[in-house]
Amino acid sequence: MNTIFREYDIRGIYEEELNETIVKLIGFHLGQKIIKFGKHVAIGYDARTHSKTLFNYIVSGLNAAGIRVYGLGMVTTPIVYFSHYQEFNGVRPVATIMITGSHNPSEYNGFKVTLNYEPFFSKDLYSLGEEVLNSQEVILDNFDAIEVDMKSQYIDYMVNQFAHLKGLKKKIVYDCGNGVADVVLGGIFRCLEIDATGIFTNPDGTFPNHHPDPSIEENLLDVKEKLAQGYDFAFAYDGDADRVAILTPKGNIKGDMLALLYAQIMDKPTVIGEVKCSQLMYDELENMGAKGVMYKTGHSNLKVKIRELDADLAAEVSGHIFFNDRYFGFDDATYATLRFLELVNNGINPDEYLEKLPKLYSTDELKVKTTEDDKFKIMQRLSLRLKSPPEYFPKIRDIINIDGVRVIFEDGWGLVRASNTTPVLVTRFEASSQKSMKLIQDSLNKMINEVIKEL
């Protein structure tokens, strides 16, 4: 049961792990931490069939701890984050909770928590887990929540911020994957008079058309087919709409390349990337007089870092884009969509810009299945072995240990890190040629397999 308390959020299978007793206790013990800062919390939920039930459970637990709840209804995760910066009858919530399984299979659900404008994660979540699992309290039904229409406030904000896009002469298609993106997206496009066609816009937590994870290419087949029918751009969203994939007729623009594009109309910005980002992103940012900072993977990590450095932007390859420039510093796929359309409106051609960049060859994220216990053991042994690599290994220039190991070679790099959310090792490789990339990939994979056999 303690595995539901993860690095960035609480996540588990409904009823089997997230049952009435556990969720009420989560609400109660979390409420005891929240009430040190204040007593008002805003909560929203995604389209999963059990999200409303979990809402009722956690509200009962929070109420038992003396917390007042503002219920936002079915919304995107970014709307919940957005609510942290808004006032409800003169009161601003001190914490927010989003009930979502994000891109996990339909039987999963979970909670993303923000407290006092900071992600509630890592050690705080693990400590909460210990308290919940050792708890003897019995929480009765104690449901009291004030309904708030945050969707309309969010739509109004976006329409006002991007009023200059009204009537944009581009034709776009967007795929919500039956998640919650279209609870606001379609309304924003209509208000801005943007020619936008949506597919799979109806929220349906069984995800009948395809899995709502736009970082996996097979989930983009439908929107790519539509894009080829004369559209200028395509956008695809994950289940709770905090990640986006942006496509042109020439290809899928990953999060690190999106960061480069966004930086074009910022004045020497500070941009935070994760360890999986292309070296090209960091090099090009330096070339344009900007500052690139490499940091840990994970939306919570990047939200903390962007506030610490007061950076302008942060990005993950998977499509989490965080704007602190003109926004609040959290990942919002809708906002990232509108900022991309703003680039186009300002005369930037994304394909032309990206085609002029130096050519590098890279893999997508590749995963090596292991176990929760073994993944960290493998990383420890791999780090030791890299200090005295075998003869078959290419010459190492440097090793970056920010998050896993990013091994720098003469003409490329390879990354190996333990996932904080699943029992896998995540790898990625990049080099100046296909041959070099394959050599790096084969060498690191060989070392990983040798370490695994030793366990």
N, C-alpha and C positions, 0 to 999 in steps of 0.2 A: 504493500500500500504506500510505503514512503516514496516510491518511484513517481507518484503523481506530482510531487513537489520538485519541479525541475529548475534549471538554471534561470530561465527567463519568465516562466509562468507556471501555473498549475494546470496539468493536462492529464486526462485519463478517460477510461471507457465508462459511459453512462451506466448507472446502476451497479455494475460490477465493481467499479472503483469510486466513481462519483455518485454515491447514494445519498438518501435524505439525511441520514445521521451525520455522515462525514461533511457534507456541504454546509449543513447548519452549524457544525462545530467550526468549520473554516470561517464562516461569517462571524461567529461569536468571538473567536480568538483574534481574527483580523480586526474586528471592531475595537477590541481592547487596545490595539496598537494605534489605530486611527484616531481614537478619541483623545489622545494626548495632544493632537494638533487641532482638533475641532470635531464637530459631530455631524457634519453634512457630507454625504457621499452621493455621487451620480453613477448610475448603473445602466448599461445597455446590453443587448444580446443579439446574436446572429440568427440565421434562419434555421438552425438545426432543430429537429423535431422536439428535442428535450430542453432547449435553451430556456423557454419560459418557465418550465418546471424548476430548473436550477435557479432561476431568478427568484422564484418564490421561496425556495429553501434558504438561499444565502441572505435574502432580506430578513427572514425570521431570525437568523443568527445575529445579523447586524443590529436589528431592533433590540434583541436581548442584551446587547452590549451598550445600549443607549444611543445608537446611531440613527439619524434621520436620513431617509433614502429618497433621492429624486430618481424616478424611473423614466428612462429615455425611450423605452420600447425597442423595437427591432431597428438597429442602426449599424453603421460601419464602426469599426474600431477607432478610426480617426475622429469621428463625431464625439465619441466618448472622451478622447484626449482633448478635443476642442472645448468640451463642456467645462474642463478644469479651469479655463480662462474666462468663463462667462459668469454672470451673476443671476441668481434665481431669487427674485423679490429682495434684492439687496444683499444676498448671501452667496458667496463663492464656495463651491465644494472643496474640501481639503483633500479628497481622494476620489479616484474613479475606478470602476471595475467594469471590464468588458467580458461578457460571457461568450466564449467562442472556442471552437476547435480549429480555427484558422483553415489550413489546408489538409488537416488530418482526415482519415476516413470518417464516414457519417456516424459511426457509433461512438466517436470521441467527442469530448467537449472540454472546456477548461475556463480559466480566469486569468486575465491580464490586469495587473493592479498598478496604479500610480498613486503615490502618497506624497503630498506636499511638493508636487511638480517633479518628483523623481520616480523612476521606475522602482517598484518594490520587487527585488529579485535576488538571486544568488543566496548569500548567507541569510538574508532576511526571510526568504521563502523556506529555506531548509529549517531555520529555527521555528517558523510558524508550523511546519510539518511535524516537528517533534512535539510541540504543544498540543496539536490536534490529535495526534495518535496516542498521546498519553492522557488525554482528557477523560474525565469521568462525568462531565456535565450532561444533562438531558435538556435539549432545547425544544420547547413546545412551539406550536404554530403561533406566531406573534407578528403577523404580516401587516405592515403599514408603509406604503410608499406613495409619494406625491408624483403624479404623472406630469411630465414636462415635454413640450414640443421643441426639442433641440434641432430636429431636422430642418424646420423652416428657418431657424436662426442661422444655421450653417449654410443653407442654400443662399440666403440673402447676403451673407458675408462674402461667399465666393462670387456671386453675381456682381456685387459692388467692387470687389478687388479686381475683377477681370472684365469690367464693363467695356474696356477698349477692344476686347475680342468680339464684340457684338457684330454679327453678320460676317464672320470670318469666311472667306471664300475657299474653304477646303471641305472635302467630303470624307467623313471618318466613319469607322465601324468599331463597335466595342463589344466585348464578350464578358459578361458578368459571371459565367459559369454557374448560374443559379444561386450565387451568393447574394450578399446584401448591397453590392455597389450601386445598383439602380434605385435604391430607396431615395437617393439624392441626385445621382449623375444625370439621369434623363431630364429631370427638372431644371438642372443647371444649364444643360445644353439648349433646352427649349427657351429659357429666359435669355440666353445669349444669342439665340437665333443661329445656332451652329447646326449644319447639316450632319446629323449623327444618327446612325442606325444601330440599334442594340440587338444582340442575340443572347438567348438564355438569360433574360433579364428578370424572370419571375423567381423570387426567392423560394428555394426548395431544398431543405436540408438533406434530402436523399440524393441530391446531385445526379439527376437522371441522364444528363447529356455527356458530361465528362467531369473528371476530378478538378476541383477549383484550385489548381496550382500552376500558374503561368510560367514557372521556371522550368517546367518539363515540356519539351517540344511537342510531344504527342497531344498535349492538351490544347495546343494552339492550331491544330489542323483545321477546325471549323472557321476560326476567325481569319486564318490565312486564305482559305477558299473564298471567303467574302471579300477580303482585301484585293484579291486578284480580279474582282469584278468591277474595277474602275474607281476604287477608293484611294485616297491619298495616304492615310495613316490608319493603323489599327491599334487598339488598346485592349489588354486582357487583365483581369483582376483575380486575386485570390478570394477565398471565401469570406473574409472580413474586410477586404478592400484596403489593406495597408501595404500591399505590394502590387506593382504594375509591370506588365511587359509592354513595350512600345515597339511597333513594327512599321517599317516602310515596305514598299514593294520590293526593295533590294535586301531586306533582312531584318533580323531581330536585334535591337540595340540593347545591349546588356547594361546593367546599372552603373558600372564604372565608366562606360563610354557616355552614358547619359549625364554623369557628373561633369565630364569634360564639356559637353554641349551647354549645360546650364551655366557653367562658369564663364562662357563667352560674353555674357552681358552683365557680369558682376565686376566690380572694381577690385582687382587683385585679391580675390577671396581666399580664405582658409577653407580647405576641403578635406574632410576626413574620409578615408577609405578603409576597408577591412583588409585582412591579410590575403584574401582571394582576389583582390583587384589587380588588374593588369599593371605591369611596370610602366606601360605606355601612359597610363593615366597620371602617375606621379611625375614622369619625365615631362609630359606636355604641360602640366600645371606649372612646373618650374620654369619652362620655356616662356610661358605667358606672364610671368611675374607673380603668379599665385603661389600659395603654399599648400603642399600636399602632406597629410599626416597619416601614417599607417597605424591602424589600431585593431583591436579584437573584433571578431565576427560576433553578431548578435544585436538585435534592435535595442535591447536595454543598454548594452555597453556603449553603443554609438550615441544614444540619447544622453547618457551621462557625460560622454566626452565632448559632445557639441556644446553643452552648457559650460563645462569646465574651461574650454578654450574660447568660448563665445565665437565658435566657427560659423561660417556662413552656410555650409552645406555638408552633408554626410551621405554616403551611399554604400549599399551592398550590391554585389553582382546580381543577386537574386531579385532585385527590384524594390527593396526598401530604400526610399529616398527621403531624406530629412532636410527640410528647409528651415534655417534660422534667419535667413535673409528674407525680410518682409513677412515672416510667419513665426510659428511658436517652437520650432525645433524638433517636432516629432514626425514620424513617417506617415505620409498621407498620400495614397495613390491618386485620389481625385485632384488634390492640389498639384501633384507632380504632372498629371495629365494637362492641366491648364497652363502650367509653366512651360511645358513643351510646346503647346499651341501658341503661347506667347513668343517663344523663340522663332517659330515659323512666321508669325505675324510681323516680327522684327526683321524679316528678310533672310534669316539663316536657313540654309538648305542642309539638313542633317546628313544626307547621303554624301553630298559634295564635300562637306567638312571632314567626315570620317574617312573618305577615300583618299584624302591628301595626307593622312597620317602615315608614319612608317608602318610597314607590314610586319606584324608578328603572328605567330601561330600558337594557338592555345586550345586546351580542352575545356569542356564544361566541367562542372563538379562531378567527380567520379567517386563512388562510395565502395568501401571495403567492409563487408559485413563482419561483425565480431559480437562481443557481449558487453554489457554495461561494465562488468568488472575488468575484462581484458583490455578494453580500448585504452585505458590510461596506463596499464602495465606495458602495452606495446609502445606507447609514446615515450615512456621512460627509457626503455631499452633501445629504442630507435635513436633517441637523443645521445645516448652513450656511444652507440656504434658510429654515429656520424663524426664523433671527435677523432676516431681513428678508422676512417673508411677503408674498405677492401680495395685491392688493386683494380678491380673492374670499374670502380666508381670514377666518374669525371672529376676534374679538379674543382674543389669548393673554394669560392671567393669569400663567402660570408654565410652566416646562419642567423636568421632573425627569429627570436623566441617569444615574440609578443603573444602569439596564440598558436600553439603547436610549433612546427618547425617550417620555416620558409627558407629553403636551401638555395643560395645564389651561386650560379655557375658563370663561366665566362660569357655565355651567350643565351642565358635563360635562367629559369628558376622552377623549382618544384615545391609544392606545399603538401604537408601531411598534418592533419589536426584531428583530434577526437571531437566528434559532435557532442554538443552539450544537451541535445534533445533526443537523440536516437542512438542505438547501439551500433554505430558505424564509425569508421575513419573516413574523413573527407579528404580527397586529394585533388589537386589541380596543377597543370603544367603549362609552361609558356616558354617559347624560344624564338630566335630570329629565323629559324628554318624548320621544316618538318623533320628533317634528319636529326637535328639537335634536340628537338622536343621529344622525339621517340627515344633517343638515348637517355635523356633525363628521366622520362617516364619509366622506361624499362629498368633502369638502375635503381630507382627508388622503390619500385614495385618488388624487385628482386630482394632488396634489403628488408622490406616489410614482410614478405613471405618467409624469409629466414628467421626473423624475430618471432613471427607467429608460431613456427614449428618448434621453437625453443620453449614455448609456454607449456 
